[in-house]
Amino acid sequence: MGRHTWMGIRTEARDGARRVRRRVGTRVAALGLGLVALGGLGGVGAVAMAAPRAAMPCEDNVKACARLSTNEAWLSDGQGNILRGPVRMNHGSPGHETPTGFFAVQRKEEVHLSKEYNDARMPWSVFFDGNGRAFHGGDPARQSAGCIRMADPDAQAFFNGLNVYDRVQIVP
């Protein structure tokens, strides 16, 4: 490769790195992303990388996983690949604890109204035990009466990603 060709590649790489830095700017730090210098070409390039995702603490063959101690939930393909998560959620309040263990999706209701709790709206409900507990939408800052409550977009993803008989695991 001739000297002029090599200099052109270095100049293009340097200019490209400047464009990336200008475009990304300080938003990278605000989003919690890191910059990694690329090898070769004098190390002038940079690329933004996402923070690593938290590993799902449940068995690989479950499709929905919730960890009560950290208020996190995951949706997976049932083969250990995470499709969504961790997502923020909340669980049962004292006296209405969410049980731990293995369960199976029993039924789904796009909009469920709880008869036990004054027709409380439970959008995107995915029921997983015989006592009316479900993954459902709502305010994840509030504890529930034993359900796994998450933001509506996350609950909708769980609703769409889960089918009757899919395995669920709730861990402490």
C-alpha positions in Angstrom: 0.0 0.0 0.0 1.4 3.4 -1.0 2.2 6.1 1.5 -0.5 8.4 0.2 -3.2 5.7 0.5 -2.2 4.9 4.1 -2.2 8.6 5.0 -5.7 8.9 3.5 -7.0 5.9 5.6 -5.5 7.5 8.8 -7.1 10.9 7.9 -10.5 9.3 7.3 -10.4 7.4 10.5 -9.4 10.5 12.5 -12.2 12.5 10.9 -14.7 9.7 11.5 -13.7 9.6 15.2 -14.2 13.3 15.5 -17.7 13.0 14.0 -18.5 10.2 16.5 -17.3 12.3 19.4 -19.2 15.3 18.2 -22.4 13.3 17.6 -22.2 11.4 20.9 -20.7 14.1 23.0 -21.4 14.1 26.7 -24.6 12.1 26.3 -22.4 9.0 26.5 -21.5 9.6 30.1 -25.1 10.5 31.0 -26.3 7.2 29.6 -23.7 5.2 31.6 -21.9 4.0 28.4 -18.2 3.7 28.1 -15.8 4.5 25.2 -13.3 2.0 24.0 -10.4 3.0 21.8 -10.0 0.8 18.7 -6.7 -0.8 17.9 -4.9 -0.1 14.7 -4.9 3.1 12.7 -3.0 4.7 15.6 -5.9 4.1 18.0 -7.8 7.2 16.8 -11.2 5.6 16.5 -13.8 5.3 19.3 -17.0 3.4 19.6 -19.8 3.5 22.3 -20.5 0.2 24.1 -23.5 -0.7 26.3 -23.1 -1.8 29.9 -23.3 -5.6 30.4 -26.7 -7.0 31.1 -27.4 -8.7 34.4 -27.5 -12.5 34.2 -30.9 -14.1 34.7 -30.7 -15.9 38.1 -33.2 -18.6 37.1 -32.9 -21.9 35.2 -32.4 -21.6 31.5 -35.6 -23.5 30.7 -37.9 -20.9 32.2 -39.6 -18.2 30.1 -40.2 -15.7 32.9 -38.0 -15.1 35.9 -38.4 -12.7 38.9 -35.9 -12.1 41.7 -37.7 -10.6 44.7 -34.6 -9.4 46.5 -33.6 -7.0 43.7 -37.1 -6.3 42.2 -35.9 -7.5 38.8 -37.6 -9.6 36.2 -36.5 -11.2 32.9 -38.3 -12.6 29.9 -36.4 -15.4 28.0 -36.8 -17.8 25.1 -36.7 -20.8 27.5 -33.2 -21.7 26.3 -31.3 -19.2 28.5 -31.3 -16.3 26.0 -32.7 -13.1 27.6 -35.4 -11.4 25.4 -36.1 -8.5 27.9 -34.6 -7.6 31.2 -33.8 -7.0 33.8 -36.8 -4.9 34.1 -37.9 -3.1 37.3 -40.8 -4.7 39.1 -42.3 -5.0 42.6 -43.9 -7.9 44.5 -46.1 -8.7 47.4 -46.3 -6.6 50.5 -45.9 -8.1 54.0 -48.8 -10.5 54.6 -49.3 -10.8 50.9 -45.9 -12.3 49.9 -45.2 -13.5 46.4 -44.3 -17.2 46.6 -41.0 -18.5 45.3 -40.5 -21.6 43.2 -41.6 -23.0 39.8 -44.9 -22.2 38.3 -46.6 -22.4 34.9 -48.6 -19.8 33.0 -52.3 -20.7 33.5 -54.1 -18.0 31.6 -53.7 -14.5 30.2 -56.1 -11.5 30.2 -55.3 -8.3 28.4 -57.3 -6.3 31.0 -58.1 -8.0 34.2 -60.3 -6.4 36.9 -59.5 -7.8 40.4 -62.7 -8.8 42.2 -60.7 -9.2 45.4 -59.5 -5.6 45.3 -62.4 -3.4 44.2 -62.0 -4.0 40.5 -58.4 -2.8 40.5 -57.1 -2.7 36.9 -54.4 -5.2 36.1 -53.4 -4.7 32.5 -51.5 -7.4 30.6 -52.1 -10.1 33.3 -50.3 -13.4 33.0 -51.5 -15.6 35.8 -49.0 -18.2 37.1 -50.5 -19.8 40.2 -53.9 -21.0 41.5 -54.2 -18.1 43.9 -54.7 -15.3 41.3 -51.1 -14.1 41.2 -49.9 -12.7 37.9 -47.3 -10.6 36.1 -49.2 -7.4 35.3 -48.8 -3.8 34.5 -49.0 -0.9 37.0 -46.7 1.3 39.0 -43.6 -0.8 39.9 -42.8 1.5 42.8 -45.9 0.1 44.7 -46.0 -3.3 46.3 -48.8 -5.7 45.3 -51.0 -8.3 47.0 -48.6 -11.1 45.8 -48.4 -10.3 42.1 -45.4 -9.2 40.1 -46.1 -5.6 39.1 -44.1 -3.9 36.4 -44.4 -0.9 34.1 -47.1 -1.3 31.4 -44.6 -1.6 28.4 -42.7 -4.4 30.3 -45.9 -6.2 31.3 -47.1 -6.0 27.7 -43.8 -7.6 26.5 -44.3 -10.4 29.1 -47.9 -10.8 28.0 -46.9 -11.1 24.3 -43.9 -13.3 25.0 -45.6 -15.9 27.3 -48.0 -18.6 26.5 -50.1 -21.0 28.6 -48.0 -23.8 30.1 -44.7 -21.7 29.8 -42.5 -22.2 32.9 -42.0 -19.4 35.4 -39.5 -19.2 38.3 -39.6 -16.8 41.2 -36.4 -16.7 43.3 -35.9 -14.9 46.6 
